[in-house]
Amino acid sequence: MTSRRTPLARVLLALTGLLSMVVLVAVPTAQCLACRAPLTRDDASLVRVFGELEPSFRWGAYAMLVALVLLIVFVAALGAELRDIGAGRLAAPVVLVAGAVLGAGVLVQVLLGLAATIVDDGGGAPVARVVLSVAHGGAFAFAAPLAALAGAVSVVVVRTRWLPRPIGWAGFVVAGVALAWVTPGIGAVLGMAWLAVLSVALAVRGARSARPEEPVSASRP
């Protein structure tokens, strides 16, 4: 099947994955809520910390919302790419479902970020502790959909060489680490890094498709 998307469109759609992963990793890292407000803090100091971080919660929630939109676009583009190479019968639905579950997790993070902005305005310590508990273990929720997504795409990459095979082998490692009992949080972070690499590889593939074909030299009489 021939793609109707232009090379420039394919590059831009592919890079939405990279931008999404950068935001999803950068926002929690910049806030560092788990290191600034451990679960053992008393209620008063916990509310005070949340009050100090309120601006970062607000911009962070909006940034995560943008990342969610970019993620939706990327997953849709990835599914289209899989269908273009004839791997859409099984891999594309798995990618779309896994992407939807991953997007739902990001939406929960957005809602919790907005909830964190009202802690100092009357939400109180109970809301703060819910947000804090999710911050400590939130990456675990992303492990399963990232493992499914990485596994499905990696099978296609290894079987068809649609992208460089090392990306596929790395995807299997990511899926295994994410599904392991003791390392789902690490697997989620690795999964996001792997998606960023996949995004760049897709962008490179799209850019190469823009190169004109070499003219066939005329045969000598």
N, C-alpha and C positions, 0 to 999 in steps of 0.2 A: 504494500500500500504506500502510495506517495503522499508525503505530508504537504498540506496546503499552506503551512505557516512559512513565512519568509525567514531566511537565516537570521536577520536582525531580531525578529520576534522570538525565535527559538533561543537566541542568546539571552535576551531580556527575561523571558519566562524562566529560563534555567537559573539565572542569577537571583531570582526571588527566593529560592531556597537558601542560598548563601546569606542573603540579608536577613531572612527570618531567623536562621540559626544564630547569627551574630547577636541579634537582639535578645533572643531567648536565653543565651548564655550571659550576655553582658549585663542585663538588668539585675538578675539575682546576685551576680558577682559584685556589682557596684553597690547594691544595698547591703549585702553581707549581713542580712538580718540574723542568721543563725549565730554569727560570731559576736554581734553587738548585743544581742538580747537572748542569753541562754534561758532554757526552760526553768532553771532554778531561781531566777530573779523574782523578787517580791512584786506584788501587784502595782504598788506606787511607782517603783523605778521602771517597771515594764511600760506603764502608761506614759511615763516621761520620755522614754526612748522612742516610743511610737510617735509622740508629739514632735520630737526633733526630726524624725524621718518622714514626717507627713508630706513635704514637698516631693521627696523622692518616690513615695508611694503613688502620688498622683501622676507624675510624669511617667513613672514606670508602668502604671496600668495602661495609659494611652499608648506607650511604646509597645507593650505586649499585644494590645489590640491591633496595631499596625502589623506586628509580626504574625498574628493570626491570619489576617487577610493575605499576607504574602505567602504563608504556608498553604492556604487553600489554593491559591493560584499555582504554586509549585507542584502540589500533589496532582492537581488536574492536568498540568502540563506533562508531568511524569507519566501519568496514566495514558495520555495521548501518544507519547513517545513509545511506550510499550506496545500499544496497539499498532503503531506504524511499522514496527519490526515484526509483527505477527505473533507477539507474546501476550496479547490482551485477553485470551480466553480465561486464564487463571491468574496470572501475575497482576494484571491491571486491577481486577476487583479487590484482590488482597491489599494492594497499595492504596486504593481509594478508601476501603474500610479502615485500614490502619491509620491512614491520614486523618480520617474523620474522628477516630478515637483520640488521636494525638491532639487534634484541634480542640476537642472537647476539654481535654486537660488544660490546654492553654487558656481557654475561656474561663475555667475555674480559677486559674491563677489571676486573670484579669479581675474577676469579681472579688477575690480575696484581697487584691491590691487596693481596690476601691473601698472595701470594708475597713482596711487598715487606716484609711484617711479619717475615719470618724471615731477612732479610739480616744483621741484626746478631746473630742467634742461631745463626749457622752457615751460612746460605745463601751468604754470601760475595759477592765482587764480580761473578762471572758472572751470578748472578741479578739483581743490581742493574743491570747493563748491559742485560740483556734488558728489564727493566721500564722503564729509562730510554729505550731506543730506541723502545719503543712510545709512551711519553709524548711524545717528540718528533714522532712521525708518526702517532699514533693517530687523529687526526681524519680522515686520508685514508681510513681503512677505512669511515667512516660516509658518505662522499660519495655513492657509487653508490646505496645504498638510500634515502637522503634525496632524491636527485634523482628516483628512480623514484616515490617516494611523492608528492613535491610535484608532479611532472608529471601523474600520474594524477588527483589531486584537482583540480588547476588546470584540466584539460580539462573536468571536470564543472562546476566553478564558472563558467567562462567560457561554456559552452554553455547551462547551465540557469539561471544567476543564483541558484543555491541559496544562495550566500553572496555578500557584496559582491564585485563583479568585480575591484576592485584586488587582492584577496587572490589571485585566480587569476593575474593578470598578474605579480604579485610572485613567485608560485610558479614561473612559467616562468623568470624571471631567476635564482632560486635554483638551479633544476635546471641551467641553462646554466653558471653559475659553478661548481657542484659538479662538473660533467663536464669542465670546461676542464682542459687539461693542467697549467697552472701554478697553478691556484687551488683544488684540491679541498679543502684544509684550510679556506680561507676559506668555501668553499661549504658545508662541513659545519656550521660555526658559524652561517652565515646560515640553513641549513636548520632547525637547532634553534630559532632565533629565529622563523622562519616557522611552525613547528609550534606554538609558544607562541601566536602571533597567531591561528592557525587554531583552537586550543583555546578561546580567549576568544570568538571569533566563534561557535563552536558553542554555547558556554554562553549567549551572548546570544540566539541563535536558540531554544534550549530554554526560556529564561526568557520569551520573548515568546509561546511557545506556551501558556503558563499563563494568559494574559490572557483573560478571558471575552469571548465575542463580543458585539458591541453589539446590543441588542434592536432588532428591526425595528419601526418605528413603525406603529401601526394606521392604515389608510387612512380618510380622512374619508368619511362617507356622502354 
